[in-house]
Amino acid sequence: MRGFLVLIGAGLVGVTVGIMGFTFGYANGFAYFADDPATCKQCHSMNKQYDAWAKGSHKTVACQECHSPEKHSQPVQWLLSEADNGFWHSLKFTTGAYPTNIKIRDHNKELVRENCLNCHGNLVSQIEQPSLHSNAQIDCLRCHNEVGHKR
């Protein structure tokens, strides 16, 4: 009986790994680790976001520079973020279960805000209006929501 349970467990692990491998391969998962913004356009649900990025003031900045932790100074966080986002993108792409109006997840929005300040923090500290940001974190996207993706 024990051998049978081990065989069933191994079979389930094999099927799970197989499904994950298929999903990763079908959705070209390794492309998510590249810095090419065209990767984001491989899924037709991202065409609107890609086209808006190409019209925006940050069109020379790769998607990962805003949407991921900094690769060289935070390699573990970068890898975990890429794996997390890549998994969900691959799953949605493979199953076709993505919404028509794609919204950024809360923790990704916070990461974008942090990356705004990583690049523009010195400028922000010079022009920050305390009346607008008193006792609150600055949310760059509240006022500058078209910077990365011109609508």
N, CA, C and O atoms as a GROMACS GRO file, in nm:
protein
  604
    1MET      N    1   0.082  -0.121   0.000
    1MET     CA    2   0.000   0.000   0.000
    1MET      C    3   0.086   0.126   0.000
    1MET      O    4   0.055   0.223  -0.069
    2ARG      N    5   0.195   0.124   0.079
    2ARG     CA    6   0.283   0.241   0.087
    2ARG      C    7   0.344   0.272  -0.050
    2ARG      O    8   0.353   0.388  -0.091
    3GLY      N    9   0.386   0.168  -0.120
    3GLY     CA   10   0.444   0.185  -0.253
    3GLY      C   11   0.344   0.245  -0.351
    3GLY      O   12   0.381   0.326  -0.436
    4PHE      N   13   0.219   0.206  -0.339
    4PHE     CA   14   0.114   0.259  -0.425
    4PHE      C   15   0.094   0.408  -0.400
    4PHE      O   16   0.078   0.485  -0.494
    5LEU      N   17   0.094   0.450  -0.272
    5LEU     CA   18   0.078   0.591  -0.237
    5LEU      C   19   0.196   0.674  -0.288
    5LEU      O   20   0.178   0.786  -0.334
    6VAL      N   21   0.317   0.618  -0.278
    6VAL     CA   22   0.435   0.687  -0.330
    6VAL      C   23   0.422   0.703  -0.481
    6VAL      O   24   0.455   0.809  -0.535
    7LEU      N   25   0.375   0.600  -0.549
    7LEU     CA   26   0.356   0.606  -0.694
    7LEU      C   27   0.252   0.712  -0.732
    7LEU      O   28   0.272   0.788  -0.826
    8ILE      N   29   0.142   0.717  -0.658
    8ILE     CA   30   0.038   0.818  -0.682
    8ILE      C   31   0.095   0.958  -0.658
    8ILE      O   32   0.073   1.048  -0.739
    9GLY      N   33   0.168   0.976  -0.548
    9GLY     CA   34   0.229   1.105  -0.517
    9GLY      C   35   0.326   1.148  -0.626
    9GLY      O   36   0.326   1.264  -0.668
   10ALA      N   37   0.410   1.055  -0.670
   10ALA     CA   38   0.506   1.086  -0.777
   10ALA      C   39   0.433   1.122  -0.906
   10ALA      O   40   0.476   1.211  -0.979
   11GLY      N   41   0.324   1.052  -0.934
   11GLY     CA   42   0.245   1.082  -1.053
   11GLY      C   43   0.185   1.222  -1.047
   11GLY      O   44   0.187   1.294  -1.146
   12LEU      N   45   0.132   1.259  -0.931
   12LEU     CA   46   0.074   1.393  -0.915
   12LEU      C   47   0.181   1.501  -0.930
   12LEU      O   48   0.157   1.604  -0.993
   13VAL      N   49   0.297   1.478  -0.870
   13VAL     CA   50   0.407   1.573  -0.885
   13VAL      C   51   0.447   1.584  -1.032
   13VAL      O   52   0.468   1.694  -1.083
   14GLY      N   53   0.456   1.471  -1.099
   14GLY     CA   54   0.492   1.471  -1.241
   14GLY      C   55   0.392   1.547  -1.327
   14GLY      O   56   0.431   1.624  -1.414
   15VAL      N   57   0.264   1.525  -1.302
   15VAL     CA   58   0.160   1.595  -1.378
   15VAL      C   59   0.166   1.745  -1.350
   15VAL      O   60   0.156   1.826  -1.442
   16THR      N   61   0.183   1.782  -1.223
   16THR     CA   62   0.192   1.924  -1.186
   16THR      C   63   0.311   1.991  -1.254
   16THR      O   64   0.297   2.098  -1.312
   17VAL      N   65   0.427   1.927  -1.245
   17VAL     CA   66   0.548   1.982  -1.309
   17VAL      C   67   0.528   1.989  -1.460
   17VAL      O   68   0.571   2.084  -1.524
   18GLY      N   69   0.464   1.889  -1.517
   18GLY     CA   70   0.438   1.888  -1.661
   18GLY      C   71   0.348   2.003  -1.703
   18GLY      O   72   0.376   2.070  -1.803
   19ILE      N   73   0.241   2.026  -1.628
   19ILE     CA   74   0.149   2.137  -1.660
   19ILE      C   75   0.221   2.270  -1.646
   19ILE      O   76   0.206   2.358  -1.730
   20MET      N   77   0.299   2.285  -1.539
   20MET     CA   78   0.374   2.410  -1.519
   20MET      C   79   0.475   2.430  -1.632
   20MET      O   80   0.490   2.540  -1.684
   21GLY      N   81   0.544   2.324  -1.669
   21GLY     CA   82   0.642   2.333  -1.778
   21GLY      C   83   0.576   2.369  -1.910
   21GLY      O   84   0.628   2.451  -1.985
   22PHE      N   85   0.461   2.307  -1.938
   22PHE     CA   86   0.389   2.339  -2.061
   22PHE      C   87   0.346   2.485  -2.062
   22PHE      O   88   0.365   2.555  -2.161
   23THR      N   89   0.289   2.531  -1.950
   23THR     CA   90   0.244   2.670  -1.940
   23THR      C   91   0.360   2.766  -1.961
   23THR      O   92   0.349   2.864  -2.034
   24PHE      N   93   0.472   2.737  -1.895
   24PHE     CA   94   0.591   2.822  -1.907
   24PHE      C   95   0.642   2.824  -2.051
   24PHE      O   96   0.673   2.931  -2.104
   25GLY      N   97   0.650   2.708  -2.113
   25GLY     CA   98   0.698   2.700  -2.251
   25GLY      C   99   0.602   2.761  -2.351
   25GLY      O  100   0.645   2.835  -2.440
   26TYR      N  101   0.473   2.732  -2.338
   26TYR     CA  102   0.372   2.782  -2.431
   26TYR      C  103   0.367   2.935  -2.429
   26TYR      O  104   0.348   2.998  -2.533
   27ALA      N  105   0.384   2.992  -2.311
   27ALA     CA  106   0.378   3.138  -2.297
   27ALA      C  107   0.516   3.202  -2.313
   27ALA      O  108   0.531   3.321  -2.283
   28ASN      N  109   0.615   3.126  -2.359
   28ASN     CA  110   0.751   3.178  -2.379
   28ASN      C  111   0.802   3.243  -2.251
   28ASN      O  112   0.847   3.358  -2.252
   29GLY      N  113   0.796   3.168  -2.141
   29GLY     CA  114   0.828   3.219  -2.008
   29GLY      C  115   0.965   3.280  -1.992
   29GLY      O  116   0.981   3.376  -1.917
   30PHE      N  117   1.066   3.227  -2.062
   30PHE     CA  118   1.200   3.283  -2.047
   30PHE      C  119   1.207   3.427  -2.098
   30PHE      O  120   1.294   3.504  -2.057
   31ALA      N  121   1.117   3.464  -2.187
   31ALA     CA  122   1.116   3.601  -2.240
   31ALA      C  123   1.088   3.703  -2.131
   31ALA      O  124   1.129   3.819  -2.143
   32TYR      N  125   1.020   3.661  -2.023
   32TYR     CA  126   0.989   3.754  -1.914
   32TYR      C  127   1.114   3.798  -1.838
   32TYR      O  128   1.110   3.896  -1.764
   33PHE      N  129   1.222   3.726  -1.855
   33PHE     CA  130   1.347   3.762  -1.787
   33PHE      C  131   1.433   3.855  -1.873
   33PHE      O  132   1.542   3.895  -1.830
   34ALA      N  133   1.387   3.888  -1.992
   34ALA     CA  134   1.462   3.975  -2.083
   34ALA      C  135   1.420   4.120  -2.060
   34ALA      O  136   1.320   4.147  -1.993
   35ASP      N  137   1.496   4.212  -2.116
   35ASP     CA  138   1.466   4.355  -2.102
   35ASP      C  139   1.396   4.413  -2.225
   35ASP      O  140   1.386   4.535  -2.237
   36ASP      N  141   1.350   4.328  -2.315
   36ASP     CA  142   1.289   4.375  -2.439
   36ASP      C  143   1.140   4.405  -2.417
   36ASP      O  144   1.063   4.314  -2.388
   37PRO      N  145   1.099   4.532  -2.430
   37PRO     CA  146   0.959   4.566  -2.409
   37PRO      C  147   0.863   4.492  -2.504
   37PRO      O  148   0.746   4.477  -2.472
   38ALA      N  149   0.912   4.447  -2.619
   38ALA     CA  150   0.826   4.373  -2.711
   38ALA      C  151   0.775   4.244  -2.648
   38ALA      O  152   0.672   4.190  -2.690
   39THR      N  153   0.846   4.194  -2.546
   39THR     CA  154   0.800   4.075  -2.474
   39THR      C  155   0.660   4.098  -2.419
   39THR      O  156   0.576   4.008  -2.422
   40CYS      N  157   0.636   4.218  -2.369
   40CYS     CA  158   0.506   4.247  -2.309
   40CYS      C  159   0.395   4.248  -2.414
   40CYS      O  160   0.277   4.234  -2.380
   41LYS      N  161   0.431   4.265  -2.540
   41LYS     CA  162   0.331   4.270  -2.646
   41LYS      C  163   0.301   4.131  -2.703
   41LYS      O  164   0.209   4.117  -2.784
   42GLN      N  165   0.376   4.029  -2.662
   42GLN     CA  166   0.352   3.896  -2.718
   42GLN      C  167   0.212   3.845  -2.682
   42GLN      O  168   0.157   3.760  -2.752
   43CYS      N  169   0.156   3.897  -2.575
   43CYS     CA  170   0.021   3.860  -2.534
   43CYS      C  171  -0.072   3.970  -2.584
   43CYS      O  172  -0.058   4.085  -2.544
   44HIS      N  173  -0.167   3.936  -2.671
   44HIS     CA  174  -0.248   4.040  -2.733
   44HIS      C  175  -0.325   4.123  -2.633
   44HIS      O  176  -0.369   4.234  -2.666
   45SER      N  177  -0.344   4.074  -2.512
   45SER     CA  178  -0.415   4.154  -2.412
   45SER      C  179  -0.332   4.274  -2.366
   45SER      O  180  -0.386   4.365  -2.303
   46MET      N  181  -0.204   4.275  -2.396
   46MET     CA  182  -0.117   4.386  -2.354
   46MET      C  183  -0.091   4.486  -2.467
   46MET      O  184  -0.015   4.580  -2.448
   47ASN      N  185  -0.152   4.468  -2.583
   47ASN     CA  186  -0.127   4.559  -2.695
   47ASN      C  187  -0.156   4.704  -2.659
   47ASN      O  188  -0.078   4.793  -2.694
   48LYS      N  189  -0.266   4.728  -2.590
   48LYS     CA  190  -0.303   4.865  -2.553
   48LYS      C  191  -0.198   4.927  -2.461
   48LYS      O  192  -0.159   5.042  -2.479
   49GLN      N  193  -0.151   4.850  -2.363
   49GLN     CA  194  -0.049   4.900  -2.271
   49GLN      C  195   0.083   4.925  -2.344
   49GLN      O  196   0.150   5.026  -2.320
   50TYR      N  197   0.120   4.833  -2.432
   50TYR     CA  198   0.246   4.848  -2.507
   50TYR      C  199   0.239   4.972  -2.597
   50TYR      O  200   0.333   5.052  -2.599
   51ASP      N  201   0.129   4.988  -2.670
   51ASP     CA  202   0.115   5.103  -2.759
   51ASP      C  203   0.115   5.234  -2.680
   51ASP      O  204   0.171   5.334  -2.725
   52ALA      N  205   0.052   5.234  -2.562
   52ALA     CA  206   0.050   5.354  -2.477
   52ALA      C  207   0.191   5.383  -2.425
   52ALA      O  208   0.230   5.499  -2.416
   53TRP      N  209   0.267   5.278  -2.390
   53TRP     CA  210   0.406   5.296  -2.345
   53TRP      C  211   0.488   5.358  -2.458
   53TRP      O  212   0.568   5.448  -2.434
   54ALA      N  213   0.469   5.310  -2.582
   54ALA     CA  214   0.547   5.358  -2.696
   54ALA      C  215   0.521   5.506  -2.725
   54ALA      O  216   0.604   5.572  -2.788
   55LYS      N  217   0.407   5.559  -2.681
   55LYS     CA  218   0.374   5.701  -2.700
   55LYS      C  219   0.414   5.786  -2.581
   55LYS      O  220   0.416   5.909  -2.592
   56GLY      N  221   0.447   5.724  -2.470
   56GLY     CA  222   0.474   5.797  -2.346
   56GLY      C  223   0.615   5.852  -2.337
   56GLY      O  224   0.700   5.821  -2.420
   57SER      N  225   0.638   5.932  -2.236
   57SER     CA  226   0.769   5.994  -2.216
   57SER      C  227   0.874   5.895  -2.170
   57SER      O  228   0.993   5.927  -2.173
   58HIS      N  229   0.835   5.776  -2.128
   58HIS     CA  230   0.930   5.674  -2.082
   58HIS      C  231   0.951   5.565  -2.187
   58HIS      O  232   0.991   5.453  -2.153
   59LYS      N  233   0.925   5.596  -2.313
   59LYS     CA  234   0.934   5.494  -2.418
   59LYS      C  235   1.076   5.440  -2.438
   59LYS      O  236   1.093   5.336  -2.502
   60THR      N  237   1.176   5.506  -2.384
   60THR     CA  238   1.314   5.455  -2.393
   60THR      C  239   1.352   5.374  -2.269
   60THR      O  240   1.466   5.328  -2.258
   61VAL      N  241   1.259   5.358  -2.177
   61VAL     CA  242   1.283   5.284  -2.053
   61VAL      C  243   1.215   5.148  -2.065
   61VAL      O  244   1.095   5.140  -2.094
   62ALA      N  245   1.290   5.041  -2.042
   62ALA     CA  246   1.234   4.906  -2.049
   62ALA      C  247   1.128   4.886  -1.940
   62ALA      O  248   1.137   4.946  -1.833
   63CYS      N  249   1.031   4.804  -1.969
   63CYS     CA  250   0.919   4.778  -1.876
   63CYS      C  251   0.969   4.740  -1.736
   63CYS      O  252   0.917   4.788  -1.636
   64GLN      N  253   1.071   4.653  -1.731
   64GLN     CA  254   1.120   4.605  -1.602
   64GLN      C  255   1.180   4.716  -1.517
   64GLN      O  256   1.184   4.702  -1.394
   65GLU      N  257   1.225   4.823  -1.577
   65GLU     CA  258   1.284   4.931  -1.498
   65GLU      C  259   1.180   4.999  -1.409
   65GLU      O  260   1.214   5.054  -1.304
   66CYS      N  261   1.055   4.995  -1.450
   66CYS     CA  262   0.947   5.051  -1.368
   66CYS      C  263   0.871   4.942  -1.292
   66CYS      O  264   0.828   4.964  -1.178
   67HIS      N  265   0.855   4.827  -1.354
   67HIS     CA  266   0.767   4.724  -1.299
   67HIS      C  267   0.837   4.614  -1.222
   67HIS      O  268   0.771   4.520  -1.177
   68SER      N  269   0.969   4.623  -1.204
   68SER     CA  270   1.044   4.519  -1.131
   68SER      C  271   1.145   4.585  -1.038
   68SER      O  272   1.185   4.699  -1.060
   69PRO      N  273   1.186   4.513  -0.933
   69PRO     CA  274   1.297   4.564  -0.851
   69PRO      C  275   1.422   4.576  -0.937
   69PRO      O  276   1.433   4.510  -1.041
   70GLU      N  277   1.515   4.657  -0.895
   70GLU     CA  278   1.639   4.677  -0.971
   70GLU      C  279   1.718   4.545  -0.975
   70GLU      O  280   1.748   4.487  -0.871
   71LYS      N  281   1.750   4.501  -1.096
   71LYS     CA  282   1.808   4.369  -1.119
   71LYS      C  283   1.943   4.349  -1.053
   71LYS      O  284   1.968   4.243  -0.996
   72HIS      N  285   2.031   4.447  -1.059
   72HIS     CA  286   2.168   4.429  -1.012
   72HIS      C  287   2.184   4.452  -0.862
   72HIS      O  288   2.265   4.385  -0.797
   73SER      N  289   2.109   4.545  -0.805
   73SER     CA  290   2.122   4.571  -0.662
   73SER      C  291   2.029   4.485  -0.577
   73SER      O  292   2.051   4.469  -0.457
   74GLN      N  293   1.925   4.429  -0.639
   74GLN     CA  294   1.828   4.344  -0.567
   74GLN      C  295   1.799   4.218  -0.648
   74GLN      O  296   1.684   4.195  -0.687
   75PRO      N  297   1.901   4.136  -0.675
   75PRO     CA  298   1.880   4.022  -0.766
   75PRO      C  299   1.776   3.921  -0.717
   75PRO      O  300   1.701   3.866  -0.798
   76VAL      N  301   1.771   3.895  -0.587
   76VAL     CA  302   1.674   3.797  -0.536
   76VAL      C  303   1.532   3.853  -0.550
   76VAL      O  304   1.442   3.782  -0.596
   77GLN      N  305   1.511   3.978  -0.509
   77GLN     CA  306   1.379   4.040  -0.520
   77GLN      C  307   1.337   4.050  -0.667
   77GLN      O  308   1.221   4.028  -0.700
   78TRP      N  309   1.434   4.082  -0.754
   78TRP     CA  310   1.405   4.091  -0.897
   78TRP      C  311   1.359   3.956  -0.950
   78TRP      O  312   1.257   3.948  -1.020
   79LEU      N  313   1.433   3.851  -0.918
   79LEU     CA  314   1.399   3.718  -0.966
   79LEU      C  315   1.262   3.674  -0.914
   79LEU      O  316   1.182   3.618  -0.990
   80LEU      N  317   1.235   3.697  -0.787
   80LEU     CA  318   1.104   3.660  -0.730
   80LEU      C  319   0.991   3.738  -0.796
   80LEU      O  320   0.885   3.682  -0.825
   81SER      N  321   1.013   3.867  -0.821
   81SER     CA  322   0.911   3.949  -0.885
   81SER      C  323   0.887   3.903  -1.029
   81SER      O  324   0.772   3.892  -1.072
   82GLU      N  325   0.995   3.878  -1.102
   82GLU     CA  326   0.982   3.830  -1.240
   82GLU      C  327   0.911   3.695  -1.244
   82GLU      O  328   0.826   3.672  -1.330
   83ALA      N  329   0.946   3.606  -1.151
   83ALA     CA  330   0.882   3.474  -1.146
   83ALA      C  331   0.734   3.487  -1.113
   83ALA      O  332   0.650   3.421  -1.175
   84ASP      N  333   0.701   3.572  -1.016
   84ASP     CA  334   0.561   3.592  -0.977
   84ASP      C  335   0.480   3.650  -1.093
   84ASP      O  336   0.377   3.595  -1.130
   85ASN      N  337   0.528   3.760  -1.149
   85ASN     CA  338   0.455   3.822  -1.260
   85ASN      C  339   0.453   3.731  -1.383
   85ASN      O  340   0.351   3.721  -1.451
   86GLY      N  341   0.566   3.667  -1.410
   86GLY     CA  342   0.572   3.574  -1.524
   86GLY      C  343   0.475   3.459  -1.509
   86GLY      O  344   0.411   3.418  -1.606
   87PHE      N  345   0.464   3.405  -1.386
   87PHE     CA  346   0.370   3.296  -1.362
   87PHE      C  347   0.227   3.340  -1.393
   87PHE      O  348   0.156   3.273  -1.467
   88TRP      N  349   0.186   3.453  -1.336
   88TRP     CA  350   0.049   3.499  -1.357
   88TRP      C  351   0.024   3.537  -1.502
   88TRP      O  352  -0.083   3.507  -1.555
   89HIS      N  353   0.120   3.602  -1.566
   89HIS     CA  354   0.103   3.636  -1.708
   89HIS      C  355   0.094   3.510  -1.792
   89HIS      O  356   0.008   3.499  -1.880
   90SER      N  357   0.182   3.414  -1.765
   90SER     CA  358   0.181   3.288  -1.841
   90SER      C  359   0.050   3.213  -1.822
   90SER      O  360  -0.008   3.162  -1.918
   91LEU      N  361   0.004   3.206  -1.698
   91LEU     CA  362  -0.121   3.136  -1.669
   91LEU      C  363  -0.238   3.203  -1.741
   91LEU      O  364  -0.319   3.135  -1.804
   92LYS      N  365  -0.248   3.335  -1.731
   92LYS     CA  366  -0.358   3.407  -1.796
   92LYS      C  367  -0.348   3.393  -1.948
   92LYS      O  368  -0.450   3.376  -2.016
   93PHE      N  369  -0.226   3.400  -2.002
   93PHE     CA  370  -0.205   3.387  -2.146
   93PHE      C  371  -0.246   3.248  -2.194
   93PHE      O  372  -0.315   3.234  -2.295
   94THR      N  373  -0.204   3.146  -2.121
   94THR     CA  374  -0.231   3.008  -2.160
   94THR      C  375  -0.379   2.974  -2.151
   94THR      O  376  -0.433   2.907  -2.239
   95THR      N  377  -0.444   3.020  -2.045
   95THR     CA  378  -0.586   2.988  -2.025
   95THR      C  379  -0.680   3.088  -2.093
   95THR      O  380  -0.799   3.061  -2.108
   96GLY      N  381  -0.627   3.204  -2.134
   96GLY     CA  382  -0.710   3.308  -2.193
   96GLY      C  383  -0.801   3.374  -2.091
   96GLY      O  384  -0.901   3.436  -2.128
   97ALA      N  385  -0.768   3.362  -1.962
   97ALA     CA  386  -0.854   3.411  -1.854
   97ALA      C  387  -0.810   3.547  -1.802
   97ALA      O  388  -0.809   3.568  -1.681
   98TYR      N  389  -0.773   3.637  -1.890
   98TYR     CA  390  -0.734   3.770  -1.845
   98TYR      C  391  -0.850   3.866  -1.870
   98TYR      O  392  -0.927   3.849  -1.965
   99PRO      N  393  -0.862   3.968  -1.785
   99PRO     CA  394  -0.973   4.062  -1.802
   99PRO      C  395  -0.948   4.154  -1.921
   99PRO      O  396  -0.834   4.172  -1.964
  100THR      N  397  -1.055   4.210  -1.974
  100THR     CA  398  -1.043   4.303  -2.086
  100THR      C  399  -0.966   4.427  -2.043
  100THR      O  400  -0.880   4.476  -2.118
  101ASN      N  401  -0.996   4.478  -1.926
  101ASN     CA  402  -0.928   4.596  -1.874
  101ASN      C  403  -0.827   4.552  -1.768
  101ASN      O  404  -0.863   4.530  -1.652
  102ILE      N  405  -0.702   4.539  -1.807
  102ILE     CA  406  -0.598   4.491  -1.717
  102ILE      C  407  -0.564   4.600  -1.616
  102ILE      O  408  -0.542   4.715  -1.653
  103LYS      N  409  -0.561   4.562  -1.490
  103LYS     CA  410  -0.527   4.656  -1.381
  103LYS      C  411  -0.401   4.606  -1.312
  103LYS      O  412  -0.380   4.486  -1.296
  104ILE      N  413  -0.318   4.699  -1.270
  104ILE     CA  414  -0.196   4.665  -1.199
  104ILE      C  415  -0.232   4.619  -1.057
  104ILE      O  416  -0.320   4.677  -0.993
  105ARG      N  417  -0.165   4.514  -1.010
  105ARG     CA  418  -0.189   4.464  -0.874
  105ARG      C  419  -0.128   4.563  -0.774
  105ARG      O  420  -0.034   4.635  -0.806
  106ASP      N  421  -0.183   4.565  -0.653
  106ASP     CA  422  -0.142   4.663  -0.552
  106ASP      C  423   0.008   4.658  -0.524
  106ASP      O  424   0.072   4.763  -0.518
  107HIS      N  425   0.065   4.538  -0.506
  107HIS     CA  426   0.208   4.534  -0.473
  107HIS      C  427   0.293   4.576  -0.593
  107HIS      O  428   0.404   4.627  -0.574
  108ASN      N  429   0.244   4.556  -0.716
  108ASN     CA  430   0.317   4.605  -0.832
  108ASN      C  431   0.306   4.757  -0.844
  108ASN      O  432   0.401   4.823  -0.887
  109LYS      N  433   0.192   4.811  -0.806
  109LYS     CA  434   0.175   4.956  -0.809
  109LYS      C  435   0.271   5.022  -0.710
  109LYS      O  436   0.329   5.127  -0.740
  110GLU      N  437   0.287   4.961  -0.593
  110GLU     CA  438   0.382   5.012  -0.493
  110GLU      C  439   0.524   5.006  -0.547
  110GLU      O  440   0.604   5.097  -0.524
  111LEU      N  441   0.556   4.900  -0.617
  111LEU     CA  442   0.689   4.885  -0.677
  111LEU      C  443   0.714   4.993  -0.782
  111LEU      O  444   0.823   5.050  -0.788
  112VAL      N  445   0.614   5.022  -0.864
  112VAL     CA  446   0.627   5.129  -0.964
  112VAL      C  447   0.651   5.262  -0.894
  112VAL      O  448   0.736   5.340  -0.936
  113ARG      N  449   0.576   5.288  -0.787
  113ARG     CA  450   0.594   5.412  -0.712
  113ARG      C  451   0.736   5.423  -0.657
  113ARG      O  452   0.799   5.528  -0.666
  114GLU      N  453   0.786   5.312  -0.601
  114GLU     CA  454   0.924   5.312  -0.550
  114GLU      C  455   1.024   5.339  -0.661
  114GLU      O  456   1.122   5.411  -0.641
  115ASN      N  457   0.999   5.281  -0.779
  115ASN     CA  458   1.091   5.302  -0.890
  115ASN      C  459   1.084   5.444  -0.945
  115ASN      O  460   1.183   5.496  -0.995
  116CYS      N  461   0.966   5.507  -0.937
  116CYS     CA  462   0.957   5.650  -0.973
  116CYS      C  463   1.054   5.730  -0.887
  116CYS      O  464   1.131   5.812  -0.936
  117LEU      N  465   1.049   5.702  -0.757
  117LEU     CA  466   1.134   5.777  -0.663
  117LEU      C  467   1.280   5.739  -0.677
  117LEU      O  468   1.368   5.822  -0.652
  118ASN      N  469   1.310   5.615  -0.716
  118ASN     CA  470   1.450   5.576  -0.738
  118ASN      C  471   1.513   5.660  -0.848
  118ASN      O  472   1.630   5.699  -0.838
  119CYS      N  473   1.437   5.689  -0.953
  119CYS     CA  474   1.491   5.768  -1.064
  119CYS      C  475   1.473   5.919  -1.044
  119CYS      O  476   1.560   5.998  -1.079
  120HIS      N  477   1.360   5.957  -0.986
  120HIS     CA  478   1.324   6.099  -0.981
  120HIS      C  479   1.318   6.154  -0.839
  120HIS      O  480   1.266   6.264  -0.818
  121GLY      N  481   1.370   6.081  -0.741
  121GLY     CA  482   1.360   6.122  -0.601
  121GLY      C  483   1.420   6.258  -0.572
  121GLY      O  484   1.362   6.336  -0.497
  122ASN      N  485   1.535   6.288  -0.632
  122ASN     CA  486   1.598   6.419  -0.607
  122ASN      C  487   1.511   6.533  -0.657
  122ASN      O  488   1.498   6.635  -0.590
  123LEU      N  489   1.453   6.515  -0.773
  123LEU     CA  490   1.364   6.617  -0.829
  123LEU      C  491   1.240   6.633  -0.742
  123LEU      O  492   1.196   6.745  -0.714
  124VAL      N  493   1.183   6.522  -0.701
  124VAL     CA  494   1.061   6.525  -0.619
  124VAL      C  495   1.087   6.597  -0.488
  124VAL      O  496   1.004   6.676  -0.443
  125SER      N  497   1.201   6.570  -0.425
  125SER     CA  498   1.229   6.634  -0.296
  125SER      C  499   1.245   6.785  -0.310
  125SER      O  500   1.225   6.858  -0.213
  126GLN      N  501   1.281   6.833  -0.428
  126GLN     CA  502   1.297   6.977  -0.450
  126GLN      C  503   1.164   7.047  -0.474
  126GLN      O  504   1.150   7.165  -0.442
  127ILE      N  505   1.067   6.975  -0.531
  127ILE     CA  506   0.942   7.042  -0.569
  127ILE      C  507   0.821   6.996  -0.489
  127ILE      O  508   0.710   7.046  -0.509
  128GLU      N  509   0.841   6.901  -0.399
  128GLU     CA  510   0.729   6.846  -0.322
  128GLU      C  511   0.653   6.956  -0.251
  128GLU      O  512   0.712   7.043  -0.186
  129GLN      N  513   0.522   6.952  -0.263
  129GLN     CA  514   0.436   7.048  -0.196
  129GLN      C  515   0.378   6.981  -0.072
  129GLN      O  516   0.293   6.893  -0.084
  130PRO      N  517   0.422   7.022   0.046
  130PRO     CA  518   0.373   6.958   0.169
  130PRO      C  519   0.221   6.958   0.182
  130PRO      O  520   0.163   6.866   0.240
  131SER      N  521   0.156   7.059   0.128
  131SER     CA  522   0.009   7.064   0.139
  131SER      C  523  -0.057   6.949   0.063
  131SER      O  524  -0.167   6.907   0.098
  132LEU      N  525   0.010   6.898  -0.041
  132LEU     CA  526  -0.047   6.788  -0.118
  132LEU      C  527  -0.011   6.652  -0.060
  132LEU      O  528  -0.083   6.554  -0.081
  133HIS      N  529   0.100   6.644   0.013
  133HIS     CA  530   0.151   6.515   0.057
  133HIS      C  531   0.169   6.505   0.208
  133HIS      O  532   0.240   6.416   0.254
  134SER      N  533   0.106   6.592   0.285
  134SER     CA  534   0.129   6.592   0.429
  134SER      C  535   0.085   6.460   0.492
  134SER      O  536  -0.024   6.409   0.467
  135ASN      N  537   0.174   6.407   0.575
  135ASN     CA  538   0.149   6.283   0.650
  135ASN      C  539   0.103   6.167   0.563
  135ASN      O  540   0.028   6.081   0.609
  136ALA      N  541   0.146   6.163   0.440
  136ALA     CA  542   0.109   6.052   0.351
  136ALA      C  543   0.225   6.022   0.258
  136ALA      O  544   0.308   6.108   0.229
  137GLN      N  545   0.228   5.900   0.212
  137GLN     CA  546   0.330   5.867   0.112
  137GLN      C  547   0.291   5.932  -0.020
  137GLN      O  548   0.173   5.942  -0.053
  138ILE      N  549   0.391   5.975  -0.092
  138ILE     CA  550   0.365   6.035  -0.222
  138ILE      C  551   0.324   5.924  -0.318
  138ILE      O  552   0.395   5.824  -0.331
  139ASP      N  553   0.212   5.940  -0.384
  139ASP     CA  554   0.170   5.845  -0.487
  139ASP      C  555   0.185   5.916  -0.621
  139ASP      O  556   0.096   5.988  -0.665
  140CYS      N  557   0.298   5.893  -0.685
  140CYS     CA  558   0.330   5.961  -0.811
  140CYS      C  559   0.220   5.939  -0.915
  140CYS      O  560   0.186   6.029  -0.991
  141LEU      N  561   0.165   5.816  -0.916
  141LEU     CA  562   0.068   5.780  -1.018
  141LEU      C  563  -0.067   5.849  -1.001
  141LEU      O  564  -0.148   5.850  -1.094
  142ARG      N  565  -0.091   5.905  -0.883
  142ARG     CA  566  -0.217   5.975  -0.863
  142ARG      C  567  -0.228   6.094  -0.958
  142ARG      O  568  -0.334   6.120  -1.015
  143CYS      N  569  -0.119   6.166  -0.975
  143CYS     CA  570  -0.120   6.283  -1.063
  143CYS      C  571  -0.053   6.256  -1.198
  143CYS      O  572  -0.086   6.319  -1.299
  144HIS      N  573   0.040   6.162  -1.199
  144HIS     CA  574   0.120   6.137  -1.320
  144HIS      C  575   0.088   5.999  -1.377
  144HIS      O  576   0.180   5.925  -1.412
  145ASN      N  577  -0.039   5.965  -1.387
  145ASN     CA  578  -0.077   5.830  -1.429
  145ASN      C  579  -0.059   5.803  -1.578
  145ASN      O  580  -0.075   5.689  -1.621
  146GLU      N  581  -0.026   5.903  -1.658
  146GLU     CA  582  -0.004   5.881  -1.800
  146GLU      C  583   0.144   5.885  -1.838
  146GLU      O  584   0.177   5.877  -1.956
  147VAL      N  585   0.231   5.897  -1.741
  147VAL     CA  586   0.373   5.909  -1.772
  147VAL      C  587   0.427   5.784  -1.839
  147VAL      O  588   0.492   5.792  -1.943
  148GLY      N  589   0.401   5.668  -1.782
  148GLY     CA  590   0.453   5.543  -1.838
  148GLY      C  591   0.376   5.493  -1.957
  148GLY      O  592   0.433   5.434  -2.048
  149HIS      N  593   0.246   5.518  -1.957
  149HIS     CA  594   0.158   5.469  -2.063
  149HIS      C  595   0.064   5.582  -2.103
  149HIS      O  596  -0.040   5.601  -2.039
  150LYS      N  597   0.098   5.656  -2.207
  150LYS     CA  598   0.016   5.770  -2.251
  150LYS      C  599  -0.118   5.720  -2.302
  150LYS      O  600  -0.124   5.631  -2.387
  151ARG      N  601  -0.225   5.777  -2.250
  151ARG     CA  602  -0.361   5.733  -2.290
  151ARG      C  603  -0.421   5.832  -2.386
  151ARG      O  604  -0.534   5.813  -2.432
   0.00000   0.00000   0.00000
